Amino acid sequence: MSKSTDPQSPALHAADSHDMIRVHGARVNNLKDVSIELPKRRLTVFTGVSGSGKSSLVFSTIAAESQRLINETYSAFVQGFMPTLARPDVDVLDGLTTAIIVDQKRMGSNPRSTVGTATDANAMLRILWSRLGQPHIGSSQAFSFNVASISGAGAVQIEKAGKTVKERRDFKIVGGMCPRCEGMGVVNDIDLSQLYDEEKSLGEGALTIPGYTMDGWYGRIFSGSGFFDMDKPIKKFSKRELHDLLHKEPTKIKVEGINLTYEGLIPKIRKSMLSKDVESLQPHVRAFVERTVTFTTCPDCDGTRLSEEARSSKIKGISIADACSMEIRDLAEWIRGLDEPSVAPLLGKLLHTLDSFVEIGLGYLSLERPAGTLSGGEAQRTKMIRHLGSALTDVTYVFDEPTIGLHPHDIQRMNDLLLRLRDKGNTVLVVEHKPEAIAIADHVVDIGPGAGTAGGTVCFEGDLDGLRSSGTVTGRHLDDRSALKEQVRTPKGKLEIRGATRHNLRDVSVDIPLGVLCVVTGVAGSGKSSLIHGSIPASAGVVSVDQAPIKGSRRSNPATYTGLLDPIRKAFAKANGVKPALFSANSEGACPTCNGAGVVYVDLGMMAGVENPCEECEGKRFQASVLEYHLGGKDISEVLAMPVSEAVEFFAAGEARTPAAHAILERLADVGLGYISLGQPLTTLSGGERQRLKLATHMADKGGVYVLDEPTTGLHLADVEQLLALMDRLVESGKSVIVIEHHQAVMAHADWIIDLGPGAGHDGGKIVFEGTPADLVAARSTLTGEHLAAYVGA
């Protein structure tokens, strides 16, 4: 800033001259030497098509460097316990302030984590009951469902006056964990017929558990244990033998001179598979668990996870289990009615946390809700709660599409919260696609012009009006409005849901039309997911594409994830007369120096490690001998470096013609991923790209009904048109498409709309409208109807 020449005004203080965040020469992922200046204490929105480089600039450059610099202020000892962050590939980063990242990563899928434990509300409630609950049963841990009750006694040795004296001591820890379900709220029953075929013997492969084959270590352990006859059919086992096979406690045995532990099948399965969250298991193991195990609400604690003692202590007739099962807005009202000066500071802090939930639009949740069941948008808003009442200023808040999962009705409320954070003197950086959220920006940065290698440059910087007239992809599409369909398709059948009561649904019965594009909508928390994911019968042949993150390491890429690499490897092997394993960078063909990773990682102890491209294979990941084999004039590393759009043509004809690979590539192009390269690590894909990759994989599934959960997540306005065209193609090919969605363009394009509401939580759970979009707009009887009418300009 220039110094003022006005004689009245004092010269600008040096400390006030740093009011810009300067980025110079950023090259992270696909960024092409981006240089930009962002105003501090303002709200800056980053826009651009999915995959253009927004997250690379905001999260992987600005926020990552800020966090790295803060970590460096700690001692080397403390840094040893923190994740080591490498410096982003950027020439200059100047004027940074402390960055707080509020992203859409799902809150851990630990089955013990609930909304209450994740936000510290449970910790405060436990203290409250330990002080005021009647009868008094103990400290705050007596109300924790993660602490088991333990008691014990024995002799202890104590040094007294130079002598060693033995004394008897006993101890008792009172915990709140329900002993039957161990604080999980559910008990599981195992169907033995799914574990083994009783007509066969163990030697003949009676066990049907994934991974339990008799030609591996399990076979040696079973045959070497001597507990049963390996050649006798299981149905002829004695009671003792069957008990040893299924329930035996861990027992030390010696097999072929090696000390091993034998354990019954059921305790082993409980430890290896049932102690983990079902969603985090590999697909074939998950299918086995879902087939074998029935989860039922624990009869002792009725699903509250708490022991009888913890539930017996009450304040004004309410136990802590009752408080956790209330909707948060009702709990806040109840706490307001407590007049207890002895715990006044605690009540104030607890009320502030609960009121923040209500303010942010999550008042319909209850504290007992498992954290893993929150949608991406709900998880992000739950993380925001910590920062709403914070006294910190001059902080950089970084948000990743905060309007995800929000009905148009709720977006205004989220906008107000972002503006409030800015008005406290903070810098707010938001990655966003929705025009309603872009409209509140003080400064807009549009990155593009395309995605992947066609993006990575700043196309526009300035205010909203400038963006409209700029001629960039975002500017052209900002005022796009989809018109209502003039003609809707006629259904070819119906999927009946009768008496659905899951979560907040109130005995809902509805017919979902088949053979058409059906959109299920309603405010966040109205019961859309409960109705569709929880009530559609499994026999309906449903292919569900939800928002769960893709599991994959830096070795995974679109080619491995979609199964594309198998036909490519076979085609290379056939053309060159060698075996397919040579063409895998995770198998025999891997470069020996970097083990097929393409980079060599140098660990520098307490400092951030350094990644260098492997000198042997120059980052190609394969041995030099493997690269001598060609298919259609290209080696395997050149094929993996191709973008999808180029590979579609390459595998379509000529020497490289591979129909199996071509079919998968066409599906990737269909979902708008033509620009990503086949070998790009999954860790570098944006959220929207990962969901579309999942959609492309599922498009090959045989199901007749597709359920898409907010497929416009992370999609630019220009990409939404392509998504609508894809849905039309699916419907025209004879599939039924059910979409849970808030985006008005998708609603306007639907053949049939089911609107849930009228509100969230116990104010929702009813069907408030069924019919065509035109009828919904004409009636304007619901919140969705009003917003859709405004959107289409009716």
NUGU-796370 format. One record per residue (C-alpha): residue number from 1; x, y, z. Coordinates in steps of 0.2 Angstrom, whole numbers, plus 2048, in hexadecimal, padded with zeros to 3 digits. Each point is the difference from the previous one (the first is absolute). Example, Ala and Ser with C-alpha at 12.3 -4.5 7.8 and 13.67 -1.06 7.14 Angstrom:
BEGIN
  pos   xx   yy   zz
    1  83E  7EA  827
    2  806  811  7FD
This chain:
BEGIN
  pos   xx   yy   zz
    1  800  800  800
    2  807  811  7FC
    3  802  80D  80E
    4  7F4  80E  800
    5  805  811  7FA
    6  7F2  809  80A
    7  808  80B  80D
    8  7F3  7FD  80D
    9  801  7ED  800
   10  80F  7F8  809
   11  80C  7F5  7F6
   12  7FA  7EE  7FF
   13  808  7F5  80E
   14  80B  7F2  7F9
   15  7F6  7F3  808
   16  7F1  805  7F7
   17  808  7FD  7EF
   18  7FD  7ED  800
   19  7EE  7FE  7FA
   20  803  7F4  7F2
   21  804  7EE  7FF
   22  80C  7FF  7F2
   23  803  7EF  7F6
   24  80D  800  7F3
   25  804  7F2  7F4
   26  7F5  7F2  807
   27  802  7EF  7F7
   28  7F7  7F4  80B
   29  7F8  7F2  7F6
   30  7F9  808  7F0
   31  804  812  805
   32  80A  809  7F2
   33  80B  80D  809
   34  7F1  809  808
   35  803  811  808
   36  7F2  808  809
   37  7FD  80D  80E
   38  7F1  7FD  80C
   39  7F9  80E  80B
   40  800  7FC  813
   41  7F1  802  80B
   42  7F5  7FD  7F1
   43  7F6  7F2  7F9
   44  808  7F9  7F0
   45  7F7  7F2  7F6
   46  809  7F5  7F5
   47  7F6  7F9  7F1
   48  804  7F6  7F0
   49  7FC  7EF  7F9
   50  803  7F0  80A
   51  812  7FC  7FF
   52  806  811  7FA
   53  80C  802  80F
   54  7F5  809  80E
   55  804  7F4  80E
   56  813  7FF  7FA
   57  801  813  803
   58  7F6  802  80F
   59  803  7F0  80A
   60  810  7F9  7F9
   61  809  811  7FF
   62  7FA  80E  80B
   63  7F8  7F5  80F
   64  80E  7F3  7FF
   65  80E  80C  801
   66  7F8  80A  80F
   67  7FE  7F0  809
   68  811  7FA  7FD
   69  807  811  806
   70  7F6  7FF  810
   71  806  7EE  803
   72  812  806  7FE
   73  7FE  80C  810
   74  7FF  7F0  80B
   75  80F  7F7  807
   76  808  7F2  7F6
   77  7F9  7F4  80D
   78  7EE  805  7FD
   79  802  801  7ED
   80  805  7ED  801
   81  7EE  7FC  805
   82  7F8  80B  7F2
   83  7FE  7FC  7EE
   84  80F  807  7F6
   85  7FB  80B  7F3
   86  80B  804  7F1
   87  801  812  7F9
   88  7F4  802  7F1
   89  807  803  7EF
   90  7FF  813  800
   91  80D  80E  7FE
   92  7F9  80D  80D
   93  7F2  800  80D
   94  7FF  810  809
   95  7F4  807  80D
   96  7F9  7F0  806
   97  7F5  7FF  810
   98  7FC  7F1  80A
   99  7F5  7F4  7F5
  100  7F1  7F6  807
  101  7FA  7F3  7F4
  102  7EE  7FB  800
  103  7FE  7F3  7F3
  104  7F4  7F2  7FB
  105  80A  7F1  806
  106  7F4  7F5  808
  107  802  800  813
  108  808  7EF  805
  109  7F6  7F1  7FD
  110  804  7F9  812
  111  7F0  7F8  806
  112  803  807  811
  113  800  812  7F9
  114  7F0  80A  802
  115  7FB  812  7FC
  116  802  803  813
  117  811  7F9  802
  118  806  808  7F1
  119  7FB  812  806
  120  804  7FE  812
  121  7EE  802  804
  122  7FF  7EF  808
  123  80F  804  80C
  124  7F7  80F  806
  125  7F0  7F6  803
  126  809  7F3  80A
  127  807  80D  80C
  128  7EF  807  801
  129  7F8  7EF  805
  130  80F  7FC  80C
  131  7FC  811  80A
  132  7ED  800  7FF
  133  7FA  7EF  7FC
  134  7F6  7F7  80E
  135  804  7F3  806
  136  812  805  7FF
  137  80A  7F1  7F9
  138  811  807  7FD
  139  80C  80B  7F6
  140  7FD  805  7EE
  141  807  7F0  7F9
  142  7F2  7F6  808
  143  7F5  808  7F2
  144  80C  7FC  7F2
  145  7FC  7F1  7F5
  146  812  7FE  7FB
  147  806  7FC  812
  148  7FC  7EF  807
  149  7FD  7FD  813
  150  80F  7F7  807
  151  803  7F9  812
  152  80E  7F7  808
  153  80A  7FC  810
  154  811  7F9  805
  155  80F  803  80B
  156  80C  80E  7FD
  157  811  803  806
  158  803  811  809
  159  811  807  807
  160  7FC  807  811
  161  80E  806  80C
  162  80D  7F6  7F7
  163  7F6  7F0  800
  164  7F6  7F7  7F3
  165  7EE  7FE  805
  166  7F2  7F6  7F7
  167  7EF  807  801
  168  7F0  7FB  7F8
  169  7F8  80D  7F4
  170  7F1  7FF  7F4
  171  7FB  80C  7F3
  172  7F1  804  7F6
  173  7FD  80A  7F0
  174  7EE  804  7FC
  175  7FE  802  7ED
  176  7F0  803  7F6
  177  802  7F2  7F3
  178  7F2  7F4  7FE
  179  808  7EF  803
  180  7F6  7F6  7F4
  181  804  80B  7F0
  182  810  807  806
  183  7FA  812  7FD
  184  7FC  7FD  7EE
  185  7EC  800  801
  186  7FF  7F1  7F5
  187  803  7EE  803
  188  804  7F4  7F2
  189  7FB  7EE  7FC
  190  80A  7F5  7F4
  191  7F7  7F4  7F4
  192  80A  7F1  801
  193  7FA  7F9  7F0
  194  809  80E  7F7
  195  811  7FB  808
  196  801  7EF  7FA
  197  7F8  7F2  7F5
  198  7FC  7F3  80D
  199  7FF  7F2  7F2
  200  813  802  7FD
  201  80F  7FD  80B
  202  80D  80E  803
  203  80C  7F7  7F5
  204  7F4  802  7F1
  205  7FE  812  803
  206  7F0  801  80B
  207  804  812  806
  208  7F8  80E  7F6
  209  808  80E  809
  210  80B  80C  7F5
  211  812  7FC  801
  212  7FE  7F0  80A
  213  808  7F4  7F3
  214  807  7EF  805
  215  80F  801  7F5
  216  807  80F  80A
  217  804  803  813
  218  7EF  7FD  806
  219  800  7EF  7F9
  220  811  7FC  809
  221  7F9  807  810
  222  7EF  7F6  7FF
  223  809  7F0  7FB
  224  80F  802  80D
  225  7F4  805  80F
  226  7FA  7EE  801
  227  7EF  806  807
  228  7F6  7F7  7F3
  229  801  7F5  7F1
  230  803  809  7F0
  231  7F8  7F3  7F5
  232  7F0  7FE  80A
  233  7F0  80A  7F9
  234  7FC  80E  80D
  235  7EE  7F9  803
  236  808  7F1  808
  237  80B  80A  80C
  238  7FE  7FC  812
  239  7FA  80E  80C
  240  812  802  806
  241  807  801  7EE
  242  7F3  80D  7FA
  243  803  80B  810
  244  813  7FF  7FC
  245  7FD  805  7EE
  246  7F4  80F  804
  247  803  806  812
  248  811  7FA  806
  249  809  80D  80A
  250  812  806  7FA
  251  80B  7F1  803
  252  813  7FE  7FD
  253  804  7F2  7F4
  254  810  7FA  7F6
  255  7FE  7FC  7EE
  256  80F  7FA  7F6
  257  80C  806  80E
  258  7F8  812  7FF
  259  7F7  808  80F
  260  7EE  805  7FB
  261  7F0  805  808
  262  7F0  7F7  7FC
  263  7EF  809  803
  264  7EE  7FB  7FC
  265  7F8  807  7F0
  266  7F3  80B  809
  267  80C  80A  80B
  268  80C  801  7F2
  269  7F3  807  7F4
  270  7FA  80C  80E
  271  812  807  802
  272  805  801  7ED
  273  7EF  805  7F8
  274  7F3  805  80C
  275  80A  80C  80B
  276  803  80B  7F0
  277  7F3  80B  7F8
  278  7F7  7F6  7F2
  279  802  80E  7F3
  280  813  800  802
  281  802  7ED  7FC
  282  805  7FA  7EE
  283  7F0  7FD  7F5
  284  801  7EC  801
  285  803  800  813
  286  7F1  80D  802
  287  7F5  7F5  7F6
  288  805  7F1  80B
  289  7FC  80A  810
  290  7EF  807  7FA
  291  7FC  7EE  7FB
  292  805  7F8  810
  293  7FD  80C  80E
  294  7F0  807  806
  295  801  810  80A
  296  7F2  803  80D
  297  7FD  80D  80D
  298  808  7FB  810
  299  7F1  7FA  80B
  300  809  805  811
  301  803  812  7FC
  302  7F3  803  7F2
  303  80E  807  7F4
  304  805  80E  80C
  305  811  7F8  803
  306  7FF  804  813
  307  7FF  7F4  80F
  308  7F1  7FF  80B
  309  808  80A  80E
  310  804  80F  7F4
  311  7EE  800  7FA
  312  7F9  800  811
  313  808  811  805
  314  7F4  80E  7FB
  315  7FF  813  800
  316  7EE  806  801
  317  7FA  7EE  7FA
  318  80C  800  7F1
  319  80F  7F4  7FF
  320  80F  803  7F5
  321  7FA  7F3  7F4
  322  7F0  80A  7FE
  323  80A  810  7FD
  324  80B  7F9  7F3
  325  7F1  7F9  7F6
  326  7F6  811  800
  327  802  80B  7F1
  328  80E  80D  803
  329  7F4  80E  7FF
  330  7F4  7F8  80D
  331  80F  7FC  80B
  332  806  812  800
  333  7EE  806  806
  334  801  7F3  80E
  335  811  806  806
  336  7FA  812  7FF
  337  7F3  7FB  80E
  338  80E  7FA  80C
  339  803  80D  80D
  340  810  7FA  809
  341  80C  80D  805
  342  80D  7F3  805
  343  803  7FA  7EE
  344  7FB  811  7F8
  345  811  801  7F5
  346  7FE  7EE  7FA
  347  7ED  803  7FB
  348  806  810  7F7
  349  80D  7F7  7F5
  350  7F4  7F1  7FD
  351  7F2  80C  7FA
  352  80C  809  7F5
  353  805  7F0  7F7
  354  7EE  7FA  7FF
  355  7FA  811  7F9
  356  80E  7FF  7F3
  357  7F8  7F0  7FA
  358  7EF  808  7FE
  359  807  810  7F8
  360  80A  7F6  7F3
  361  7F0  7F6  7FB
  362  805  7F0  809
  363  7F3  802  80E
  364  7F7  7F0  7FA
  365  80F  7F4  804
  366  801  7F7  811
  367  810  7FE  80A
  368  7FF  7ED  7FF
  369  800  800  7ED
  370  810  7F6  7FA
  371  80C  80C  7F8
  372  803  7F4  7F1
  373  7EE  802  7FB
  374  801  813  7FD
  375  801  806  7EE
  376  80F  80A  7F9
  377  7F7  810  802
  378  7FA  7FC  812
  379  811  7FB  805
  380  807  810  7FA
  381  7F3  80B  809
  382  803  7F6  810
  383  813  805  7FE
  384  7FB  812  7FE
  385  7F8  800  811
  386  811  801  809
  387  804  811  7F7
  388  7EF  809  801
  389  803  808  812
  390  813  800  7FF
  391  808  810  806
  392  80E  7FE  7F3
  393  801  80E  7F2
  394  80C  802  7F2
  395  7FF  7ED  7FC
  396  7FE  7F9  7EF
  397  7F1  7F4  7FF
  398  800  7F5  7F1
  399  7F0  7F7  7FB
  400  7FD  7F3  7F3
  401  7EE  802  7F8
  402  7F7  804  811
  403  7EF  800  7F7
  404  801  7ED  7FC
  405  7F1  7F7  806
  406  7F7  810  803
  407  7EE  804  7F9
  408  7FF  811  7F7
  409  7F6  805  810
  410  80F  7FD  80B
  411  80E  808  7F5
  412  7FB  811  806
  413  804  7FB  812
  414  811  7F9  7FB
  415  804  810  7F7
  416  7FC  80A  80F
  417  80C  7F6  80B
  418  80E  802  7F3
  419  7FD  813  800
  420  800  800  813
  421  811  7F7  800
  422  807  80D  7F4
  423  7F9  80F  80A
  424  809  7FB  80F
  425  810  804  7F7
  426  804  7EF  7F8
  427  805  7FB  7EE
  428  7F4  7F4  7F9
  429  804  7F6  7F1
  430  7F2  7F5  7F9
  431  801  7F3  7F1
  432  7EE  801  7F9
  433  7F5  7FC  7F1
  434  7EF  807  805
  435  7FB  811  7F9
  436  7F7  804  811
  437  811  7FE  809
  438  80B  809  7F3
  439  7F4  80F  801
  440  806  805  812
  441  813  800  7FB
  442  80A  810  802
  443  80D  7F9  7F4
  444  7FE  7F2  7F3
  445  80E  7F5  7F9
  446  7FB  7F5  7F1
  447  80C  7F2  7FC
  448  800  7F7  7EF
  449  7FD  801  7F2
  450  7FE  7ED  800
  451  803  7F2  80B
  452  810  7F5  803
  453  80E  805  7F4
  454  7F4  80D  7F8
  455  7FE  809  810
  456  80C  807  80D
  457  800  813  7FB
  458  7F7  80F  807
  459  7F3  805  7F4
  460  7F8  80E  809
  461  802  80A  810
  462  7F4  80D  806
  463  7EE  803  806
  464  7F0  7F7  7FC
  465  7FB  80C  7F2
  466  811  7FF  7F8
  467  7FE  7ED  800
  468  7EF  801  7F7
  469  807  80A  7F2
  470  811  7F7  7FF
  471  7FC  7F3  7F4
  472  808  7F1  80A
  473  7F7  7F0  801
  474  7F9  804  812
  475  7FB  812  7FA
  476  7F6  7F9  7F1
  477  7F7  7F3  80B
  478  7FD  80B  810
  479  7EF  805  7FB
  480  7FB  7EF  7F8
  481  7EF  7FA  804
  482  7F8  7F0  7FB
  483  7EF  800  7F9
  484  7F3  7F4  806
  485  7FD  7F1  7F5
  486  7F2  802  7F4
  487  7FD  7EE  7FF
  488  803  7F3  80E
  489  803  7EE  7FD
  490  7F2  7F3  805
  491  805  7F4  80E
  492  802  7ED  7FB
  493  7FC  7FA  812
  494  802  805  812
  495  80B  7FB  80F
  496  7F5  7FF  80F
  497  806  807  811
  498  7F4  7FC  80E
  499  800  806  812
  500  812  807  801
  501  805  805  811
  502  813  801  800
  503  807  80F  809
  504  7F3  80E  7FF
  505  7F5  7F9  7F3
  506  7EE  7FF  805
  507  7F8  7F1  7FA
  508  803  805  7EE
  509  7F9  7F7  7F1
  510  804  805  7EF
  511  801  7F9  7EE
  512  810  804  7F7
  513  7FD  800  7ED
  514  80C  7F5  7F6
  515  807  803  7EF
  516  801  813  803
  517  80B  80D  808
  518  7FA  802  811
  519  807  80D  80C
  520  7FE  7FF  813
  521  802  811  808
  522  7FD  80A  810
  523  809  80A  80D
  524  810  7F8  808
  525  7FA  7F4  80D
  526  7EF  7FD  7F9
  527  802  7ED  7FE
  528  805  7FF  7EE
  529  80F  7F4  803
  530  7F6  7F6  80D
  531  7F2  7FD  7F3
  532  80B  7FB  7F1
  533  80F  7F7  808
  534  7F6  7F9  80F
  535  7F0  7FB  7F9
  536  802  7FA  7EE
  537  800  7ED  801
  538  811  7F7  7FC
  539  7F7  7F5  7F3
  540  7FD  80F  7F5
  541  811  7FE  7F7
  542  806  811  806
  543  811  808  7FB
  544  803  80D  80D
  545  80E  80E  7FD
  546  801  809  810
  547  80D  80D  806
  548  80B  7F4  80A
  549  812  804  7FC
  550  80A  7F5  7F4
  551  80C  7F5  809
  552  811  801  7F7
  553  812  803  803
  554  80C  80A  7F5
  555  804  7F0  7F6
  556  7ED  7FF  7FB
  557  7FB  809  7F1
  558  7F0  801  7F4
  559  807  7F1  7F6
  560  802  7F5  810
  561  7F0  806  808
  562  7F4  7FD  7F1
  563  808  7EF  7FC
  564  807  808  7EF
  565  812  7FA  803
  566  7FB  7ED  7FF
  567  7FB  801  7ED
  568  80E  80C  7FC
  569  80D  7F4  808
  570  7F9  7F1  7F7
  571  800  809  7F0
  572  813  805  802
  573  804  7EE  806
  574  7F7  7F8  7F1
  575  808  80C  7F3
  576  812  7FD  807
  577  7FF  7EE  806
  578  804  803  812
  579  7F6  7FF  810
  580  7F4  80E  806
  581  808  802  811
  582  80F  809  7F7
  583  7F4  80F  7FC
  584  7FB  803  812
  585  80A  80D  80A
  586  7FB  7F7  810
  587  806  7EF  7FA
  588  80E  7F9  7F6
  589  802  80F  7F4
  590  804  80C  80E
  591  810  80B  7FF
  592  80B  7F8  80D
  593  807  810  807
  594  7EF  808  804
  595  7F6  7F0  801
  596  7F4  807  7F3
  597  7FC  810  809
  598  808  80C  7F4
  599  808  80A  80E
  600  80D  7FD  80D
  601  7FC  806  811
  602  80E  806  80B
  603  7FC  801  813
  604  808  80E  808
  605  7FB  7FC  812
  606  7F8  80E  809
  607  7FF  80B  7F0
  608  7F4  7FD  7F2
  609  806  7F2  7F4
  610  804  803  7EE
  611  7F9  7F8  7F1
  612  80B  7FF  7F0
  613  7FB  7F8  7F0
  614  809  7EF  7FE
  615  810  802  7F6
  616  800  7EE  7FA
  617  7EE  801  7F8
  618  7FE  813  7FF
  619  7EF  7FE  808
  620  7F9  7F4  7F4
  621  7FF  7F2  80E
  622  805  7F2  7F4
  623  810  7F6  7FD
  624  80A  806  7F0
  625  7FD  7EE  7F9
  626  7ED  801  801
  627  800  811  7F7
  628  807  7F7  7F1
  629  7F0  7F7  7FD
  630  7F3  80A  7F5
  631  7EE  7FF  7FC
  632  7FA  80B  7F2
  633  811  809  800
  634  7FF  805  812
  635  808  7F9  810
  636  7F6  7FD  810
  637  806  810  808
  638  7FA  80A  7F1
  639  7EF  7F8  801
  640  7FE  804  812
  641  805  812  7FD
  642  7F2  802  7F3
  643  7F1  80A  804
  644  7EF  7F6  7FF
  645  7FB  809  7F1
  646  80F  7FB  7F6
  647  800  7EE  807
  648  7EE  7FE  7FA
  649  806  802  7EE
  650  810  7F6  803
  651  7F7  7F0  806
  652  7F2  802  7F3
  653  808  7FA  7F0
  654  811  7FA  7F9
  655  80D  7F5  808
  656  7FB  806  811
  657  7ED  7FC  7FE
  658  7FA  7F9  811
  659  7ED  800  802
  660  800  7FD  813
  661  80C  80F  803
  662  7F6  80B  7F4
  663  7F0  7FD  809
  664  807  806  810
  665  808  80F  7F8
  666  7F0  805  7F8
  667  7F7  800  811
  668  80E  80B  807
  669  7FD  80C  7F2
  670  7ED  7FF  802
  671  801  807  812
  672  80B  80E  7FB
  673  812  7FA  805
  674  807  800  7EE
  675  80E  80B  806
  676  808  7F6  80E
  677  80E  7F5  7FC
  678  7FF  7ED  803
  679  80F  7FF  80C
  680  7FC  810  80A
  681  801  7FB  813
  682  7EE  800  808
  683  807  80B  80E
  684  801  80E  7F3
  685  7EE  7FF  7FB
  686  7F3  80D  806
  687  7F1  7FB  80A
  688  7F4  802  7F0
  689  80C  7F6  7F5
  690  800  7F2  80D
  691  7EE  7FF  800
  692  7FE  800  7ED
  693  80E  7F2  800
  694  7F5  7F6  80B
  695  7F1  803  7F5
  696  809  7FA  7F1
  697  805  7F0  809
  698  7EE  7FC  805
  699  7F9  804  7EF
  700  806  7EE  7FB
  701  7F6  7F8  80E
  702  7F1  7F6  7FB
  703  7F3  809  80B
  704  7F1  808  7F9
  705  7FE  80D  80D
  706  80D  80E  802
  707  800  80A  811
  708  80B  80F  7FE
  709  804  80A  810
  710  803  812  7FC
  711  809  7FD  7F0
  712  803  813  7FD
  713  80C  801  80F
  714  80F  808  7FA
  715  7F9  803  7EE
  716  802  811  7F7
  717  7F0  807  7F9
  718  807  7FC  7EE
  719  802  7ED  806
  720  7EF  7FF  807
  721  7F9  800  7EE
  722  80B  7F1  7FB
  723  7FA  7F7  810
  724  7EE  803  7FB
  725  803  7F9  7EE
  726  808  7F1  808
  727  7F1  7FD  80B
  728  7F5  801  7F1
  729  80B  7F3  7F7
  730  7FE  7F4  80F
  731  7ED  802  800
  732  7FF  7FE  7ED
  733  80A  7F0  801
  734  7F2  7F9  80B
  735  807  804  812
  736  7F6  808  80E
  737  80A  80F  808
  738  7FC  806  811
  739  80A  810  805
  740  801  808  811
  741  803  812  7FC
  742  7FF  812  805
  743  806  808  7EF
  744  7F1  808  7F8
  745  807  7FC  7EE
  746  7FE  7EE  804
  747  7EE  803  808
  748  7FB  809  7F0
  749  806  7F2  7F5
  750  7F7  7F2  80A
  751  7F1  7F6  7FA
  752  7F9  7FE  812
  753  804  809  810
  754  7FE  7F9  812
  755  802  80E  80D
  756  802  7FC  812
  757  7FE  80C  80E
  758  7F9  80C  805
  759  80F  803  80B
  760  80F  7F6  807
  761  801  7F3  80E
  762  7EF  7FD  809
  763  7F9  80F  7F6
  764  803  7F5  7F0
  765  7FE  7EE  7FB
  766  7F0  802  7F6
  767  7FD  801  7ED
  768  7FA  812  7FD
  769  7FF  7FE  7ED
  770  800  7F3  7F2
  771  7FE  804  7EE
  772  809  808  7F1
  773  80B  810  802
  774  7F3  80A  7F7
  775  7F3  7FC  80D
  776  80C  804  80E
  777  804  811  7F9
  778  7ED  803  7FC
  779  7FB  7FB  812
  780  80F  809  809
  781  7F9  7F7  810
  782  811  7FB  806
  783  811  809  803
  784  807  7F6  7F1
  785  7F2  806  7F5
  786  803  812  805
  787  813  7FF  7FC
  788  7FD  7F6  7F0
  789  7F3  80D  7FA
  790  80C  80E  803
  791  80E  7F6  7F7
  792  7F7  7FD  7F0
  793  7F8  811  801
  794  7EE  7FA  801
